[in-house]
Amino acid sequence: MMDTVYISHGSPMMAIDESIPARKFLKTWQQIFKERPKAILIISGHWDTKEPTVNVVNRNETIYDFYGFPKSMYKLKYTPPGAPLLAKRVKELLMENGFKRVHEDKTRGVDHGAWVPLMLMYPEAEIPVCQLSVQTDRDGTYHYNLGKALAPLREEGILIMGSGATTHNLGTMQPSGSPVPSWALQFDTWLKNALLEGRYEDVNHYDSRAPYGKMAHPWPDHFYPLHVAMGAAGENAKAKLVHHSWDHGTLSYASYQFAAPK
C-alpha cells in the first residue's frame, strides 16, 4: 500500500540551484522513501484543463513551460517512459466515480512541475510517469474527491504525487534570504496544523477557513494537487511534514506525506 505525497516544487531553478534547501531534500528521496513505485501518477499545478485529462504517451518529452531563466535550464532533459496503461486505469477509475468526461492527451509530455522534482527524486528516469490535470474552475472538495477515486492505485504500486506550492503568490516574492511575512507564516502554520490534526475538511475549504487563504493562493492551481494527494490517502490518513523551508520570503516548500492507517 503506497503512501501519497505532496511536494512543493517552488521555482524551476531548483533543478540547478544548489542553495535551495528543498533540492537537497529531494535528492535524498530514495534514501528516505525506500519503496520503489511501479509507476508515478503526478498531478502538477502547471496543467489546468476544463475537465480531467491524462497524458497517454509511450515516452514523456520535457516541456519547458517557463521563461527568462538561464540557458542551461533549457538544455536539461527528463524523458521517463510514459504510462499509457496507468492513464487508462486513471480514466476508468474516475469515470466509475462520477467524473463523466475524462480526456486523453496523446502528445503532452511532463511540465516543469513534474520533471523538476522527479529529476531530483528519480534521476535515472526509469519509472513510468503519467500526468493528470487540475481544474481550477472547481474547488478543493472536487479535487479531494478526484483523489478518493484514485485510491485503489495505491494498492497497485502506484505513487500518487501532487506537485505544487504550499504558498504561491508570485507577485509577493522577495530576494532570497528575505524574512517571511506574517501572512505567509500564518497560512503555512494553519495548513500544517490542519493536516497534522486530520482536519481535511477545513483544508478543502481553505479559501474561507484559513487565514490569508486568498493571499497565499490568488489562483488555486498549485494548491489543488494537495487535495488530490490528500483524498487518495483517505479520510483517516495520517499526514506527516517531510520537509519545510522558505525561499524568496513568501515561497513555502512545505511537503507532506499521507499514510493510511495500517
Buried (B, 14 or more C-beta within 10 A) or exposed (E): EBBBBBBBBBBBBBBBBEEBBBBEBBBEBBEEBEEEBBBBBBBBBBBBBEEBBBBBBEEBBBBBBBEEBEEEBEEBEBBBBBBBEBBBBBBEBBBEEEBEEBEBBEEBBBBBBBBBBBBBBBEEBEBBBBBBBBBBEBBBBBBBBBBBBBBEBBEEEBBBBBBBBBBBBEEBBBEBEEEBBEBBBBBBEBBBEBBEEBBBEBBBEBBEBBBBBBBBBEEBBBBBBBBBBBBBBBEEBBBBEBBBBBBBBBBBBBBBBBBBEE
